[in-house]
Amino acid sequence: MQAGLIINTRATLYHERFHEAFGDLPWAIFDCPLTRPEPVGFSIPSPDDFDALIFTSQAGVAIFPSDFRWLEKKVYAVGQGTADAALTTGYLKVVSTGLNIEHMRRALDQVGPMRALYPSADEISYDLPAEFPYIQRLVIYSMAPRTDLPVSIAKSALAGTPIVVPLFSRRAVSIMADILRSAGIDAGNSKITAVGMSANVFTVDSPPWQRQVAAEEPTMEAVVLRTAEVIEGL
């Protein structure tokens, strides 16, 4: 098996989680965050008007400015990483609803109506308030896209080094495709495999990688498993 690279496209805030998840695989990990969180202007409503907070990302936890009254609210968090971030911030009652937004939906179904505030990014993968009208969404940050590919990755790709790129959203796929093309990399001059969290993330026409495969489930663990299978087959 030829040595290759795993490209970590996650935002810097999630690097520790990525390295923990992929660290046992035989290839080196190269960090190349495709986005960075940037706070946007927002007004914080009164905590007295809410029973709970909903967080679907660690960035949301980090950017939301909680005082002691918010810290007493129950928190529903997607993923253990988000739940851990909430606990570290000082929230007293944190529930990890599972690995992805589907698990969050099931958990909210079981809990029933409540007054919940959802601090989120401007772009979200699933509109929770559309399904649960009692949830009030508050946009508190955006994810600014990367515009360049690190030179070391470009050189490795053009030298024929096998590269696997786990991608977790449609936006990540689009940004990665753009920066690869801008570096002169395409399916004909590199050995890149894109591993998507689901088949639905692959929306780019004529992608600049040799092949793309999807995880069986939309979870980090399933992406790790699929990445391991790709590496084993190369």
C-alpha positions as a printed Julia matrix, in Angstrom:
234×3 Matrix{Float64}:
   0.0    0.0     0.0
   1.48   3.31   -1.1
   1.71   5.99    1.58
  -0.72   8.85    1.12
  -2.45  11.76    2.81
  -5.79  12.32    4.53
  -6.91  15.93    4.16
  -8.77  17.34    7.17
 -11.2   19.87    5.72
 -12.96  20.65    8.99
 -12.79  24.1    10.6
  -9.97  24.57   13.1
 -12.38  24.29   16.02
 -13.0   20.63   15.09
  -9.41  19.53   14.46
  -9.01  17.65   17.74
 -12.15  15.62   17.09
 -11.02  14.84   13.52
  -7.55  13.71   14.62
  -9.08  11.51   17.33
 -11.43   9.9    14.8
  -8.93   9.38   11.95
  -5.7    9.07   13.96
  -5.55   5.27   13.85
  -5.52   5.16   10.04
  -2.11   4.5     8.44
  -1.82   7.75    6.45
  -0.7   11.17    7.69
  -3.35  13.83    8.31
  -2.87  17.28    6.78
  -5.06  20.08    8.15
  -6.7   22.24    5.49
  -9.8   23.9     7.0
 -12.22  24.91    4.24
 -14.15  27.39    6.38
 -13.69  29.55    9.45
 -16.48  30.78   11.74
 -17.07  34.52   11.81
 -19.6   36.09   14.22
 -22.35  38.22   12.69
 -24.34  40.96   14.34
 -27.22  39.69   16.46
 -29.34  40.65   19.45
 -29.65  38.17   22.29
 -33.22  37.67   23.49
 -34.06  37.41   27.17
 -33.28  34.01   28.7
 -36.54  34.33   30.6
 -38.4   33.64   27.35
 -36.82  30.22   26.82
 -36.67  26.82   28.49
 -33.82  25.34   26.46
 -31.01  25.9    23.97
 -30.28  23.84   20.87
 -26.74  23.6    19.49
 -25.81  21.7    16.34
 -22.15  22.75   16.29
 -19.23  23.54   18.56
 -18.9   26.89   16.8
 -22.39  27.81   17.92
 -21.48  27.0    21.52
 -18.24  28.99   21.32
 -19.79  32.12   19.77
 -23.05  32.34   21.73
 -22.37  34.71   24.68
 -23.97  32.92   27.62
 -24.44  34.55   31.0
 -25.34  32.59   34.11
 -29.06  32.59   33.28
 -28.42  30.83   29.97
 -26.04  28.38   31.62
 -28.94  27.12   33.74
 -31.03  26.24   30.68
 -31.25  22.69   29.38
 -29.09  22.17   26.3
 -29.78  19.72   23.47
 -26.6   19.13   21.44
 -25.87  17.24   18.22
 -22.78  15.07   18.67
 -20.66  14.36   21.71
 -18.15  17.02   20.64
 -20.84  19.71   20.78
 -22.14  18.36   24.09
 -18.62  18.37   25.56
 -18.11  21.96   24.37
 -21.32  22.98   26.14
 -20.24  21.28   29.37
 -16.82  22.93   29.19
 -18.48  26.32   28.66
 -20.41  25.82   31.9
 -23.88  24.66   30.89
 -25.26  22.58   33.73
 -27.83  20.38   31.98
 -26.57  19.01   28.65
 -28.17  16.25   26.6
 -26.26  14.71   23.7
 -29.02  13.73   21.28
 -26.89  11.45   19.14
 -24.57  11.62   16.16
 -26.47  13.73   13.64
 -29.5   15.9    12.95
 -31.75  12.86   12.49
 -31.04  11.84   16.07
 -31.81  15.4    17.18
 -35.18  15.29   15.4
 -36.09  12.04   17.15
 -35.05  13.44   20.52
 -37.13  16.59   20.04
 -40.1   14.47   19.01
 -39.86  12.58   22.3
 -39.42  15.71   24.43
 -42.35  17.58   22.92
 -43.01  21.33   22.65
 -40.86  23.73   24.66
 -39.56  27.27   24.29
 -36.16  26.65   22.65
 -33.56  29.01   21.17
 -31.37  27.67   18.36
 -28.15  29.72   17.87
 -26.85  28.69   14.44
 -24.82  29.49   11.36
 -26.42  31.43    8.52
 -26.38  28.24    6.42
 -27.78  25.06    7.97
 -28.23  21.55    6.64
 -31.72  21.12    8.1
 -34.32  23.71    9.12
 -35.39  22.55   12.59
 -37.88  25.44   13.18
 -39.76  24.44   10.01
 -40.52  21.08   11.63
 -40.69  22.29   15.22
 -42.34  25.76   15.2
 -41.68  26.3    18.9
 -37.95  26.57   18.13
 -36.65  30.11   17.48
 -33.54  30.2    15.33
 -30.94  32.94   15.93
 -28.19  33.37   13.32
 -24.97  34.19   15.2
 -22.18  33.32   12.74
 -21.24  32.52    9.17
 -18.57  30.2     7.8
 -16.15  32.11    5.56
 -14.77  29.92    2.74
 -11.12  29.15    2.01
  -9.87  30.48   -1.33
  -6.51  28.72   -1.77
  -5.0   25.25   -1.56
  -1.87  24.87    0.62
   1.19  24.56   -1.62
   2.33  21.33    0.04
  -0.98  19.62   -0.76
  -0.9   20.86   -4.35
   2.65  19.56   -4.84
   1.77  16.18   -3.33
  -1.33  15.86   -5.51
   0.52  16.75   -8.72
   3.33  14.33   -7.78
   0.8   11.47   -7.77
   0.53  10.97   -4.01
  -2.72   9.15   -3.15
  -5.0   11.54   -1.26
  -8.31  10.95    0.51
 -10.5   13.95    1.31
 -13.4   13.37    3.75
 -16.14  15.92    3.01
 -19.05  16.57    5.36
 -21.35  18.96    3.48
 -22.32  20.21    0.03
 -20.57  23.48    0.76
 -17.34  21.67    1.65
 -17.54  19.76   -1.64
 -18.03  23.0    -3.58
 -15.18  24.84   -1.82
 -12.77  21.9    -2.18
 -13.56  21.58   -5.88
 -12.93  25.31   -6.4
  -9.55  25.4    -4.65
  -8.36  22.23   -6.38
  -9.25  23.67   -9.79
  -7.58  26.97   -8.93
  -4.38  25.01   -8.15
  -4.51  23.3   -11.55
  -5.54  19.92  -10.13
  -8.07  17.69  -11.84
  -9.1   14.05  -12.17
  -6.48  13.44  -14.84
  -3.36  14.65  -13.05
  -3.93  13.48   -9.47
  -5.01  10.5    -7.37
  -7.66  12.03   -5.13
 -10.65  10.21   -3.66
 -13.44  12.25   -2.06
 -15.32  10.51    0.75
 -18.71  12.11    1.4
 -20.72  11.92    4.6
 -23.6   10.99    2.28
 -24.18  10.71   -1.45
 -26.24  13.91   -1.25
 -23.19  16.09   -0.6
 -21.84  15.45   -4.1
 -23.48  18.17   -6.18
 -20.44  19.38   -8.2
 -20.45  18.69  -11.95
 -17.22  17.21  -13.37
 -15.44  17.08  -10.0
 -11.63  17.5    -9.98
 -10.99  14.18   -8.23
 -10.66  10.68   -9.66
 -13.53   9.16   -7.73
 -16.02   9.8    -4.99
 -17.63   7.42   -2.52
 -20.15   7.95    0.27
 -20.36   6.7     3.84
 -23.17   4.29    4.61
 -24.51   6.58    7.36
 -24.19  10.36    7.88
 -21.84  10.06   10.86
 -18.16  10.74   11.49
 -17.67   7.09   12.4
 -19.09   5.92    9.07
 -16.85   8.39    7.19
 -13.81   7.02    9.04
 -14.8    3.47    8.11
 -15.26   4.35    4.43
 -11.92   6.21    4.42
 -10.22   3.15    5.9
 -11.74   0.98    3.14
 -10.51   3.4     0.46
  -6.98   3.41    1.87
  -6.95  -0.39    2.1
  -7.96  -0.64   -1.55
  -5.23   1.68   -2.84
